[in-house]
Amino acid sequence: MSLETRSMPISSIKAHSAEATGELADGAPPVVFTQNEETNPVLQDMPNHAEALELPALQQLLTMARGDITVGHGQPLEGLKERIRGRAAR
């Protein structure tokens, strides 16, 4: 379902809030509020919200890791077992 079909005026959401939250709990896509034909907040369930928050954090971690590798702060996988065993033996 595209965002256009899940866009609703805020007055409609207020009038049918129980329906909208029930649909979200059943796995429906997020609902975009509109006011004066402009998009405003988005109503979504918690799992989708948590996923939306995690994605930028994961992208930032990847960017940081790539930067570390670029400047030579990484170590090769070869010999990893020996390095771990050496630390555990101390």
C-alpha positions as CSV (number, residue, x, y, z in Angstrom):
1,M,0.0,0.0,0.0
2,S,1.5,3.4,-1.0
3,L,1.6,6.4,1.3
4,E,-1.1,8.1,-0.6
5,T,-3.6,5.5,0.3
6,R,-2.6,5.6,3.9
7,S,-2.7,9.4,4.2
8,M,-5.6,10.6,6.3
9,P,-6.7,14.0,7.5
10,I,-6.0,14.5,11.2
11,S,-9.7,14.9,11.8
12,S,-10.3,11.4,10.4
13,I,-7.6,9.9,12.6
14,K,-9.1,11.6,15.7
15,A,-12.6,10.2,14.8
16,H,-11.3,6.7,14.1
17,S,-8.3,6.4,16.4
18,A,-9.3,3.0,17.7
19,E,-9.6,1.6,14.2
20,A,-6.3,3.1,13.1
21,T,-4.4,1.7,16.1
22,G,-6.0,-1.7,15.6
23,E,-5.0,-1.8,12.0
24,L,-1.4,-0.9,13.0
25,A,-1.4,-3.7,15.6
26,D,-2.4,-6.1,12.8
27,G,0.6,-5.1,10.7
28,A,-0.9,-2.3,8.5
29,P,1.6,0.2,7.1
30,P,2.1,3.5,8.9
31,V,-0.5,6.2,8.6
32,V,0.6,9.7,7.5
33,F,-1.5,12.6,9.0
34,T,-2.3,15.5,6.7
35,Q,-3.5,18.9,7.7
36,N,-4.4,21.5,5.1
37,E,-3.1,18.9,2.5
38,E,0.4,19.0,4.0
39,T,1.9,15.9,5.6
40,N,2.5,16.1,9.3
41,P,3.2,13.3,11.9
42,V,3.3,9.6,11.1
43,L,1.5,7.0,13.2
44,Q,3.3,3.7,13.3
45,D,3.6,0.7,15.6
46,M,6.5,0.2,18.0
47,P,8.4,-2.5,16.1
48,N,8.5,-0.3,12.9
49,H,9.5,2.7,15.0
50,A,12.3,0.9,16.7
51,E,13.5,-0.4,13.3
52,A,13.4,3.2,11.9
53,L,15.6,4.3,14.8
54,E,18.1,1.5,14.5
55,L,18.8,1.9,10.8
56,P,20.6,5.3,11.1
57,A,22.6,4.1,14.1
58,L,23.8,1.0,12.1
59,Q,24.7,3.2,9.1
60,Q,26.8,5.4,11.4
61,L,28.6,2.4,12.8
62,L,29.4,1.2,9.3
63,T,30.7,4.6,8.4
64,M,32.9,4.8,11.5
65,A,34.2,1.2,10.8
66,R,35.1,2.1,7.2
67,G,36.9,5.2,8.4
68,D,38.9,3.2,10.9
69,I,39.9,0.7,8.1
70,T,40.8,3.5,5.8
71,V,43.3,5.0,8.3
72,G,44.7,1.6,9.1
73,H,43.2,1.0,12.6
74,G,42.0,-2.5,11.7
75,Q,43.6,-5.8,12.1
76,P,43.5,-8.7,9.6
77,L,41.4,-11.8,10.4
78,E,44.4,-14.0,9.8
79,G,45.8,-15.0,13.2
80,L,42.6,-13.9,15.1
81,K,42.3,-17.2,16.9
82,E,45.9,-17.0,18.2
83,R,45.5,-13.4,19.3
84,I,42.3,-14.3,21.3
85,R,43.9,-17.4,22.8
86,G,46.9,-15.3,23.8
87,R,44.8,-12.8,25.6
88,A,42.8,-15.5,27.3
89,A,45.9,-17.2,28.6
90,R,47.2,-14.1,30.3
